[in-house]
């Protein structure tokens, strides 16, 4: 392990170092957050999270306040959605979100007043854990690193899984993305406050903060805000350092068991932007109606933007000088784990951490054959055999892949496909196999 200004630079085994071109991440990391104007028409999807879609609470023609709950969770693993503008409900219509899924969305016509829901109020400073957890649930907060798992579920471990450590994930290991970097710099007090509130909810005493060593300014900012409450630790800039299991291993030496969750290692991991959202929900009574994201790639100027949910991604791109000629690929999130968007009319949702535009003008190359080089095995952060999982998935041997090769432990980071010289779609087949098993289990 190397040395840093914060001591040892910690890391996990394996992983990759994706090429970022000519310093894109470094360039946007120096750009302060700018606010995108509220949209004239906001399309709020009723599914912006892992779990069940919300049920609509409003009808066409109804007037809504800014921050009003317009979608109720349908089950424990679900998250409320709120109006990102004040105005009238134009209708409930289908919209295509990242990955091509068609979901119902509440269409709001902005009246330009930004009139907040009068029922929203902050909690008292001495509010107990149950009240704090309820505030997080009511605010519709999910993991803003991209996974969108409902935060109130993460902060509700069973009684037989005591949590002694809460970890702030400040890695942001995906190429291009720097939104969390800017949040850690510009909103460090809110980030630390949200981390402390999360620790109060789960009863943890130890607070750790992991920041990649390519963001020393963010590490210093968080250390100043943390005081003696939390330790800021430097982790090596490597992908997928921001994965929960890998971050836990790097910071604590603990290992999440096969098939387990961070709570099985006594930990809860909170993304930096998620922590700031928790603070706003508790201290200001504000639900999750906007998020910070990075726009980069083939645009006039890469920026970090604060965007209201339901805004078309094209409006954010326009604030960056528009798309360059020849753009034919839109990725929402990072290039390693992000999902493609159909067009620039796709609405911004809670999981959109980045909008990346690319030109893919290289001639299409045929896929090669696996030559058993072992590259995918050497980089898999979980220690799996991606080439074997790929072969089993192609033949439909899903049960065998799960039982003999630990298929469900794959975190779908894409490191194997990135490393593969034959350009095999390893992670796509693995993801399809996992989906097939989940659907079969749900029947």
C-alpha positions as CSV (number, residue, x, y, z in Angstrom):
1,X,0.0,0.0,0.0
2,X,1.2,3.5,-0.8
3,X,1.3,6.5,1.4
4,X,-0.8,9.6,1.2
5,X,-1.4,12.9,3.1
6,X,-3.9,11.0,5.2
7,X,-1.6,8.0,5.9
8,X,-1.7,4.7,4.1
9,X,-3.6,4.5,0.9
10,X,-6.0,1.5,1.3
11,X,-7.4,-0.7,-1.4
12,X,-8.9,-4.1,-2.3
13,X,-7.6,-7.0,-4.4
14,X,-7.8,-6.9,-8.2
15,X,-9.9,-4.3,-10.1
16,X,-9.0,-2.2,-13.1
17,X,-7.8,1.3,-14.0
18,X,-10.1,2.5,-16.8
19,X,-8.6,5.0,-19.2
20,X,-10.3,8.4,-18.9
21,X,-9.0,10.2,-22.0
22,X,-7.4,13.6,-21.5
23,X,-8.2,14.3,-17.9
24,X,-12.0,14.6,-18.2
25,X,-12.6,13.7,-14.5
26,X,-10.0,16.2,-13.3
27,X,-11.4,18.9,-15.5
28,X,-15.0,18.6,-14.3
29,X,-13.9,18.0,-10.7
30,X,-12.8,21.7,-10.7
31,X,-16.1,22.9,-11.9
32,X,-18.5,24.2,-9.2
33,X,-22.1,23.0,-9.2
34,X,-24.4,25.0,-11.3
35,X,-28.2,25.0,-11.1
36,X,-30.3,24.1,-14.1
37,X,-33.5,26.1,-14.4
38,X,-36.7,24.3,-13.4
39,X,-38.4,22.7,-16.4
40,X,-41.6,24.0,-17.8
41,X,-42.8,20.4,-17.9
42,X,-41.6,17.8,-15.4
43,X,-42.1,14.1,-16.0
44,X,-41.8,12.3,-12.6
45,X,-41.5,8.6,-13.1
46,X,-43.2,6.5,-10.4
47,X,-40.3,4.1,-10.5
48,X,-36.9,5.7,-9.7
49,X,-35.6,3.1,-7.2
50,X,-34.9,-0.5,-6.7
51,X,-38.1,-2.3,-5.7
52,X,-41.8,-1.8,-6.4
53,X,-43.1,1.2,-8.4
54,X,-45.1,3.8,-6.5
55,X,-48.9,4.2,-6.7
56,X,-49.9,7.7,-7.9
57,X,-51.5,10.0,-5.3
58,X,-52.7,12.7,-7.7
59,X,-55.1,13.0,-10.7
60,X,-55.0,15.1,-13.9
61,X,-56.0,18.7,-13.2
62,X,-55.0,18.7,-9.6
63,X,-52.7,21.4,-8.3
64,X,-49.6,20.3,-6.5
65,X,-47.0,22.0,-4.3
66,X,-43.2,21.8,-4.7
67,X,-42.1,18.8,-2.6
68,X,-45.6,17.3,-2.3
69,X,-45.7,13.5,-2.3
70,X,-47.2,12.4,-5.6
71,X,-46.3,8.7,-5.5
72,X,-46.7,6.4,-2.5
73,X,-44.4,3.4,-2.0
74,X,-46.0,0.1,-2.8
75,X,-44.2,-2.2,-0.3
76,X,-41.3,-1.9,2.1
77,X,-38.6,-2.0,-0.7
78,X,-39.9,1.1,-2.5
79,X,-39.5,4.9,-2.2
80,X,-41.9,7.8,-2.4
81,X,-41.6,10.3,-5.2
82,X,-42.4,14.0,-4.9
83,X,-43.2,17.0,-7.2
84,X,-40.1,18.8,-8.3
85,X,-42.1,21.9,-9.3
86,X,-45.3,23.5,-8.2
87,X,-48.2,23.5,-10.7
88,X,-50.9,21.3,-12.2
89,X,-50.9,17.6,-13.0
90,X,-51.2,17.4,-16.8
91,X,-51.6,13.6,-16.8
92,X,-50.1,10.3,-16.0
93,X,-48.3,9.0,-19.1
94,X,-45.6,6.4,-19.9
95,X,-42.0,7.5,-20.2
96,X,-38.9,5.6,-21.2
97,X,-36.2,5.7,-18.5
98,X,-32.5,4.7,-18.5
99,X,-32.1,1.1,-19.9
100,X,-35.2,1.4,-22.1
101,X,-37.8,0.5,-19.5
102,X,-41.3,2.1,-20.0
103,X,-42.8,3.3,-16.7
104,X,-45.8,5.5,-15.7
105,X,-44.8,9.1,-14.9
106,X,-46.7,12.0,-13.4
107,X,-46.5,15.0,-15.8
108,X,-46.4,18.4,-14.0
109,X,-47.0,21.7,-15.7
110,X,-44.7,24.2,-13.8
111,X,-46.5,27.4,-12.6
112,X,-43.1,29.1,-11.9
113,X,-44.0,29.8,-8.3
114,X,-41.9,27.1,-6.5
115,X,-44.5,27.1,-3.7
116,X,-43.3,24.5,-1.2
117,X,-45.8,22.1,0.4
118,X,-46.8,23.8,3.7
119,X,-46.9,20.5,5.5
120,X,-43.1,20.0,5.2
121,X,-41.2,20.8,8.4
122,X,-37.8,20.0,9.9
123,X,-37.4,17.6,12.8
124,X,-36.4,18.7,16.3
125,X,-32.7,18.4,17.1
126,X,-33.4,15.7,19.8
127,X,-35.6,13.5,17.5
128,X,-35.2,9.8,18.2
129,X,-34.1,7.1,15.8
130,X,-37.6,6.2,14.8
131,X,-38.5,9.8,13.9
132,X,-35.3,10.2,11.9
133,X,-35.9,6.9,10.0
134,X,-39.4,8.0,9.2
135,X,-38.1,11.4,7.8
136,X,-35.7,9.5,5.5
137,X,-38.6,7.2,4.4
138,X,-41.0,10.1,3.8
139,X,-38.3,12.1,1.8
140,X,-38.0,9.3,-0.7
141,X,-34.2,9.0,-0.3
142,X,-32.4,6.3,-2.2
143,X,-28.8,5.5,-2.9
144,X,-27.6,8.3,-5.2
145,X,-24.5,6.6,-6.3
146,X,-26.6,4.8,-9.0
147,X,-27.9,1.7,-7.2
148,X,-31.1,3.6,-6.0
149,X,-31.7,1.1,-3.1
150,X,-34.2,2.8,-0.7
151,X,-32.1,4.3,2.1
152,X,-34.7,3.6,4.8
153,X,-34.4,-0.1,4.1
154,X,-30.6,0.1,4.4
155,X,-31.0,1.8,7.7
156,X,-33.5,-0.8,9.1
157,X,-31.3,-3.9,9.7
158,X,-32.8,-6.8,11.6
159,X,-32.2,-6.9,15.3
160,X,-29.9,-9.9,14.9
161,X,-27.6,-7.8,12.6
162,X,-26.1,-5.1,14.9
163,X,-24.4,-2.3,13.1
164,X,-21.3,-0.8,14.7
165,X,-19.9,1.1,11.8
166,X,-21.3,3.6,9.2
167,X,-19.1,4.3,6.2
168,X,-19.3,7.3,3.9
169,X,-18.6,6.3,0.3
170,X,-16.6,9.1,-1.2
171,X,-14.8,7.0,-3.8
172,X,-16.7,7.9,-7.0
173,X,-14.6,5.5,-9.0
174,X,-16.4,5.7,-12.4
175,X,-14.5,7.6,-15.1
176,X,-15.9,11.1,-16.1
177,X,-18.1,11.5,-13.0
178,X,-17.3,14.2,-10.4
179,X,-20.7,15.1,-9.0
180,X,-20.0,13.5,-5.6
181,X,-16.5,15.2,-5.6
182,X,-18.2,18.6,-5.8
183,X,-20.8,17.7,-3.2
184,X,-18.0,16.7,-0.8
185,X,-16.3,20.0,-1.5
186,X,-19.3,22.4,-1.4
187,X,-21.6,20.6,1.0
188,X,-19.2,18.9,3.4
189,X,-21.1,20.0,6.5
190,X,-24.4,18.5,5.2
191,X,-22.6,15.3,4.2
192,X,-21.1,14.9,7.6
193,X,-24.4,15.7,9.3
194,X,-26.2,13.1,7.2
195,X,-23.6,10.6,8.1
196,X,-24.0,11.3,11.8
197,X,-27.8,11.0,11.5
198,X,-27.5,7.7,9.8
199,X,-25.3,6.5,12.6
200,X,-27.9,7.7,15.1
201,X,-30.6,5.7,13.3
202,X,-28.7,2.4,13.4
203,X,-26.9,3.0,16.7
204,X,-23.4,2.9,15.3
205,X,-20.5,4.4,17.2
206,X,-17.7,4.4,14.5
207,X,-17.8,6.7,11.5
208,X,-15.4,6.1,8.6
209,X,-15.0,8.1,5.4
210,X,-13.3,6.6,2.3
211,X,-12.1,9.1,-0.4
212,X,-10.1,8.1,-3.4
213,X,-6.5,9.5,-3.4
214,X,-7.3,11.5,-6.6
215,X,-9.5,13.8,-4.6
216,X,-7.3,15.2,-1.9
217,X,-9.2,18.5,-1.7
218,X,-12.4,16.6,-0.9
219,X,-10.7,14.6,1.8
220,X,-9.4,17.7,3.4
221,X,-12.9,19.3,3.2
222,X,-14.5,16.3,4.9
223,X,-11.8,16.1,7.5
224,X,-12.4,19.7,8.5
225,X,-16.2,19.1,8.8
226,X,-15.7,15.8,10.6
227,X,-13.5,17.1,13.4
228,X,-13.0,14.2,15.9
229,X,-16.2,12.5,15.0
230,X,-15.1,10.6,12.0
231,X,-11.9,9.3,10.4
232,X,-11.2,10.2,6.8
233,X,-9.2,7.4,5.1
234,X,-7.5,7.5,1.6
235,X,-8.3,4.7,-0.8
236,X,-6.5,4.0,-4.1
237,X,-8.1,5.4,-7.2
238,X,-9.2,2.1,-8.8
239,X,-12.4,0.6,-10.2
240,X,-14.7,-0.6,-8.6
241,X,-13.4,1.0,-5.3
242,X,-16.9,2.6,-4.8
243,X,-18.6,-0.8,-4.6
244,X,-19.8,-1.3,-1.0
245,X,-18.2,-4.7,-0.4
246,X,-14.8,-3.6,-1.8
247,X,-14.9,-0.3,0.2
248,X,-15.7,-2.2,3.4
249,X,-12.8,-4.6,2.7
250,X,-10.4,-1.7,2.0
251,X,-11.3,0.4,5.0
252,X,-11.9,-2.2,7.7
253,X,-10.4,-5.5,6.5
254,X,-13.9,-7.1,7.0
255,X,-15.3,-9.3,4.3
256,X,-19.0,-9.5,3.4
257,X,-19.8,-13.2,3.2
258,X,-20.9,-14.9,-0.1
259,X,-24.6,-14.1,-0.6
260,X,-24.5,-11.5,2.2
261,X,-25.0,-7.8,2.6
262,X,-22.8,-5.1,4.3
263,X,-25.0,-5.5,7.5
264,X,-23.5,-9.1,7.7
265,X,-20.2,-7.4,8.3
266,X,-21.7,-4.9,10.8
267,X,-21.5,-2.0,8.4
268,X,-23.8,0.4,6.6
269,X,-22.4,2.3,3.6
270,X,-23.9,5.7,2.6
271,X,-23.0,7.6,-0.6
272,X,-21.9,11.2,-0.1
273,X,-24.8,12.8,-2.0
274,X,-27.2,10.4,-0.1
275,X,-25.8,11.7,3.2
276,X,-26.4,15.3,2.2
277,X,-30.0,14.4,1.2
278,X,-30.6,12.8,4.6
279,X,-29.4,16.1,6.3
280,X,-31.8,18.2,4.1
281,X,-34.7,15.8,4.9
282,X,-34.1,16.1,8.7
283,X,-32.9,19.6,9.1
284,X,-35.1,21.4,6.5
285,X,-37.9,18.9,5.9
286,X,-37.0,18.7,2.2
287,X,-37.7,15.6,0.2
288,X,-35.5,14.4,-2.6
289,X,-36.6,16.5,-5.6
290,X,-33.3,17.2,-7.3
291,X,-29.8,15.8,-7.5
292,X,-26.3,16.8,-8.6
293,X,-24.9,15.1,-11.7
294,X,-22.1,15.4,-14.2
295,X,-22.6,16.2,-17.9
296,X,-19.5,15.3,-20.0
297,X,-18.2,13.7,-23.1
298,X,-19.0,15.2,-26.5
299,X,-20.6,18.4,-25.2
300,X,-19.5,22.0,-25.4
301,X,-18.3,22.1,-21.8
302,X,-18.4,19.4,-19.1
303,X,-20.1,20.6,-15.9
304,X,-21.6,19.5,-12.6
305,X,-25.2,20.5,-12.5
306,X,-28.0,20.5,-9.9
307,X,-31.0,19.2,-11.8
308,X,-34.6,18.8,-10.7
309,X,-36.0,15.3,-11.1
310,X,-38.2,14.9,-14.1
311,X,-36.2,17.4,-16.2
312,X,-35.4,16.1,-19.7
313,X,-31.7,15.3,-20.0
314,X,-31.5,17.4,-23.1
315,X,-32.1,20.5,-20.9
316,X,-29.1,19.7,-18.9
317,X,-27.0,19.1,-22.0
318,X,-28.2,22.4,-23.4
319,X,-26.7,24.1,-20.3
320,X,-23.4,22.6,-21.2
321,X,-23.3,24.1,-24.8
322,X,-25.3,21.2,-26.4
323,X,-24.2,18.0,-28.0
324,X,-21.4,18.0,-30.5
325,X,-22.1,16.8,-34.1
326,X,-22.0,13.1,-34.5
327,X,-23.1,12.1,-31.1
328,X,-24.8,8.7,-31.3
329,X,-24.6,7.3,-27.8
330,X,-26.0,8.6,-24.5
331,X,-25.0,6.9,-21.2
332,X,-26.8,7.8,-17.9
333,X,-24.4,7.1,-15.1
334,X,-20.8,6.2,-15.6
335,X,-19.3,4.4,-18.6
336,X,-18.7,1.2,-16.7
337,X,-22.1,0.6,-15.1
338,X,-24.3,3.2,-16.6
339,X,-27.3,2.5,-18.9
340,X,-28.0,3.9,-22.3
341,X,-30.8,6.4,-22.9
342,X,-33.1,6.2,-25.9
343,X,-32.9,10.0,-26.6
344,X,-32.5,13.4,-25.0
345,X,-36.2,13.5,-23.9
346,X,-35.4,10.9,-21.2
347,X,-36.2,12.3,-17.7
348,X,-33.6,12.7,-15.0
349,X,-34.3,10.3,-12.2
350,X,-32.8,9.7,-8.8
351,X,-30.2,7.2,-10.1
352,X,-28.8,9.5,-12.9
353,X,-25.4,10.4,-11.6
354,X,-24.1,11.5,-15.0
355,X,-25.1,12.2,-18.6
356,X,-22.3,11.2,-20.9
357,X,-22.4,11.7,-24.7
358,X,-20.2,9.8,-27.0
359,X,-19.4,9.4,-30.7
360,X,-19.0,5.8,-31.7
361,X,-17.6,6.1,-35.2
362,X,-15.2,3.2,-35.1
363,X,-16.1,0.3,-37.5
364,X,-17.9,-2.5,-35.8
365,X,-15.5,-5.4,-35.0
366,X,-16.7,-8.9,-34.7
367,X,-16.5,-10.5,-31.3
368,X,-13.5,-12.8,-30.8
369,X,-13.2,-16.1,-29.1
370,X,-12.2,-16.7,-25.5
371,X,-8.5,-17.7,-25.6
372,X,-8.4,-18.5,-21.8
373,X,-6.0,-15.6,-21.1
374,X,-7.4,-15.3,-17.6
375,X,-7.6,-11.5,-17.8
376,X,-11.2,-11.4,-16.6
377,X,-10.4,-13.7,-13.6
378,X,-7.4,-11.5,-12.7
379,X,-9.5,-8.4,-12.4
380,X,-12.7,-9.7,-10.9
381,X,-13.0,-7.9,-7.5
382,X,-15.2,-10.6,-6.1
383,X,-12.9,-13.5,-7.1
384,X,-15.3,-15.2,-9.5
385,X,-14.6,-16.9,-12.8
386,X,-16.4,-14.7,-15.4
387,X,-15.4,-16.8,-18.4
388,X,-17.1,-19.8,-16.8
389,X,-20.2,-17.9,-15.8
390,X,-20.4,-16.5,-19.4
391,X,-20.2,-20.0,-20.9
392,X,-22.9,-21.4,-18.5
393,X,-25.1,-18.4,-19.0
394,X,-24.9,-18.7,-22.8
395,X,-26.1,-22.3,-22.5
396,X,-28.9,-21.5,-20.1
397,X,-27.3,-23.4,-17.2
398,X,-28.4,-20.8,-14.7
399,X,-28.8,-23.1,-11.7
400,X,-25.3,-24.5,-12.2
401,X,-23.8,-21.0,-12.5
402,X,-25.5,-20.0,-9.2
403,X,-24.7,-23.1,-7.2
404,X,-21.3,-24.0,-8.5
405,X,-19.9,-20.6,-9.5
406,X,-21.6,-18.2,-7.1
407,X,-23.3,-16.3,-9.9
408,X,-25.4,-14.1,-7.5
409,X,-22.2,-12.7,-5.9
410,X,-21.4,-10.9,-9.2
411,X,-21.7,-7.1,-8.6
412,X,-22.0,-6.5,-12.4
413,X,-19.2,-3.9,-12.3
414,X,-18.0,-4.7,-15.9
415,X,-14.4,-5.0,-15.0
416,X,-14.2,-8.4,-16.8
417,X,-15.7,-7.1,-20.0
418,X,-13.4,-4.1,-19.9
419,X,-10.4,-6.4,-19.6
420,X,-11.5,-9.0,-22.2
421,X,-9.3,-8.8,-25.4
422,X,-12.0,-10.6,-27.3
423,X,-14.6,-8.0,-26.4
424,X,-17.0,-10.6,-25.1
425,X,-20.2,-9.3,-23.5
426,X,-19.5,-11.1,-20.3
427,X,-21.4,-8.9,-17.9
428,X,-24.5,-8.8,-20.1
429,X,-24.8,-12.5,-20.1
430,X,-24.2,-12.7,-16.4
431,X,-26.8,-10.0,-15.7
432,X,-29.3,-11.8,-17.9
433,X,-28.7,-15.1,-16.0
434,X,-29.2,-13.4,-12.7
435,X,-32.4,-11.8,-14.0
436,X,-33.8,-15.1,-15.2
437,X,-33.1,-16.7,-11.7
438,X,-34.9,-13.9,-9.9
439,X,-37.9,-14.1,-12.2
440,X,-38.1,-17.8,-11.7
441,X,-37.9,-17.4,-7.9
442,X,-40.7,-14.7,-8.0
443,X,-43.1,-17.1,-9.7
